[in-house]
Amino acid sequence: MNYLAVDFGTTNSLVGVIDEYGKLNLVPLDGSNYEMPSSIFLKVVHEPPLEVNQEYLESKAEKFFSEDQVRFENDQTAVVKKIKEFIQTNKPKLIKPKPSYSYSNAYQKKLAQYDRDLKDYPKIFKIFLETEVVRKEIELKSQIRGPISFEQAKKKIKLSIEQDLIDAEVDGLGDQTFFTALNSDETVAFFGSSAVIEYLKAPLSGFFMGSPQAFLAVQLNDSQKELFARVMTLVLTEIKRRSEEYLGFKYEGVVFGRPVNYMGSEQGGGNQQALAIMRKAAVSAGFNEVRFVIEPMAAALAISKTIFESNLPVLLLDIGGGTTDAVMLNVDSASDEKLTVIGSAGERVGGSDFDQSIAISKIGPFIGMNSILKSGTYAPNGIVIDCLSTRDIHKQARFRKSGHQINTLINASSEPISFQRLLQIMQQQLQHRLLLNSEELKKSLVDAEAITFEVDYLMNPMKISIARGDIRKVCEGEIIRILQIVKETLSLRDTAIKQYRVFMTGGMSISNGVVDAIQEVISPGIAIRRIPALRSVVAGLSVVARQLSLSQSIHTEPGSVRGIPIER
């Protein structure tokens, strides 16, 4: 029986096998790329997307441009009129004293003052014109919105027409959801980068799920478990098909990498639920035998040559897209070269959590986070959190139905533009795109000290900026949780042995901020050695798959490889 090694990650998936020459062969799952985004897009609207008629656009833009020119001219004329009214109402006034006791001293003083003011009036009036009238004119002109260019008019009309077309597409989707689309015979499924491309091209033509694995251990009822098993079956069937087509063999067995604790497993029973869904999906996809190996343990097999150079214990840390896992290993570099698992720890914290924290901190304020209402109170942040929590099916369900609440906030807010952006995001289901932007910002900071990105696909564009130094503050909660896992795992070793080695893998192992934080909690003088961020796990799983393929039957197959346990 041939076994296939599948590293189905929160962010990316890889597949590999070890050939008869001991060489690792990776399957190009995504075109020519080995790494395939773990995304799926269910396209349910198959009609050609509605397009803006260019002749109609030009006509509407010309009319809008002309109307705006007239508006600007009228506003300027109105300023002239208002200035005249202001002068008439506020100009210095001279009031000649009425004769009363004509020869009294008081009357004579008032009359003399009047005569002096009358003589100086041209000067007084000039000062009035040059000060108060000028200030009033500046105030009135500052309230006039300048004329727009024809290109600006065209862009504004285009966005308005596109919004009308989007509303028509929303009406076409009706009450459909990701799961009703899953049950439709007319639905077409896209995987990997194709799923991302189709979503970005037409978000409302279907339903996007960035990472099915992120949902497997959350609290699900029986029907939801069945639906996620079907989602996973779709993805695994496609992975199996592409792998067999490329490698030229049939694969009846599969070895999956698994985290110590799946995302959401803190709710109890999450690991068992996730493993059960994966087993069911794998069998439905055509695999007769299913095995699991904890991911950092698999990574240890990938670098076994390096590990067995010394008998010093090893801490192997895997910070992936959805989870952080650590394992402490004792090393016996004698002839049998065996590893002993001292213990492991893991939690739902990974690259996707960093993406979400960056989005909340840097994008959130542009879409209503901490906004102040006209009443002087803060708007509720819950709706923004729901928007950016793309891995939470319950929050996403609430956000999809939040149109009325957002419209209320637009009317009540002293900063309506922020909630206008949020409404567009909800109507066009652009929240996944925002998280993709957040992920790109995070990745850019590996090579750049700071990055600015313009979100130009909203009617009210926004510029998002972040510096590398911001990560420690913005993602403080995530880093603290990762450090706790490191400390917990290190505490499992024999403290009498002062020296140990640290290896780090996973997508977040390339983040300088994360590595620097971990370096601060391990013993002085011990360097962190990075191993291939994305391929070490699949390489180790391929070692296990090869051993299982060589076994005569499931009754004689090994229960471990070099001390690394294999789970059924």
GIRAHU-V998603 format. One line per field, one symbol per residue. phi: phi as a letter, one per 30 degrees, with the letter a starting at -180 (. if undefined). psi: psi as a letter, one per 20 degrees, with the letter a starting at -180 (. if undefined). burial: # if it has 24 or more other ideal C-beta (glycine too) atoms within 12 Angstrom, else .. Layout:
BEGIN
phi->???
psi->???
burial->???
END
This chain:
BEGIN
phi->.ccccbcdcdcbbbbabcddcicdcccddbiccddcedcbbcdcccdeddbdddddddddddddddddddeddddddddedddddddddcdecccddddahecddddddddddddddddceedddddeddcddddddddddddddddcddddddddddddddddddeddddddhcdbedddddddddcccbidddddddddaecdabcbdaeddcdcddbdddddddddddddedddddddddddddibdbcbbccdbdebddjdddjiddddddddddddddddjcdbbbbbdedddddddceeddddbcdebcccbccdbbcbbbcbcccddddhccbddlbbaadaaedddeddddddcceddbjdidcdddjcddddedddeedcdccddddddddcceddddddedcddbdeedddddddddchcddddddddddedddddccdabbbcdcccdcebccbaceddedddceddddddddddddddddddddcdcacbbbbjeddcddddddddedccdeicddcdcedccdddddddddedddddddaddcddcabhjddccd
psi->ppqpponnrhgqqqprqpaijjppoqpnhndiphppplqppopioiqpqpqpohggggghgggggghhggggghhghhggghgghgghhiqpppopqqpomhjqhgghghhghghghhhjghgghggghifgggghgggghhipprqqrhhggggghghgghhghghhhghhhcjqrhhhhhipiipppqqbhhggghghgnhjibppohnhhiihjroqrghhggghhhghggghggggghghhghjqpoiqqoqqqrgprpiiiipjgghgghgggggggghijphppqqppghhghhhhkhgggjiqjqqpoppoobhhqpqqqppqpnjahimqqpogrrqqqnpahhhggghgggghhghikipkqprhiirqqpihhggggimijohghhgghhkjgggghghghiqimhhghhghgggghjljhhhghhgggggghhihhqhqqpppnjjqhnrqppqqqhihghghkggghghghhggggghiiroihohqrqpqpaqhiiiohggghghhhirqqioqpoprphiihghgghhgghgghhiqhrihjqqirokioqpq.
burial->##################.....####.##...############......#....#..##..##..#..........#...#...........................#.....................#..#................##.####.###.##..##..#..####.##....#.########.###.#################.#...##.##############.###.##...#.#############....##.##########..###.################..##...####################.......###############################.#.......#...###########.##..##.##.##..##..#.##.######################.######....#.#.#.####.#.###.#.###.##..##.###.######.##......############.###.##..###..#.######################.......##.########.
END
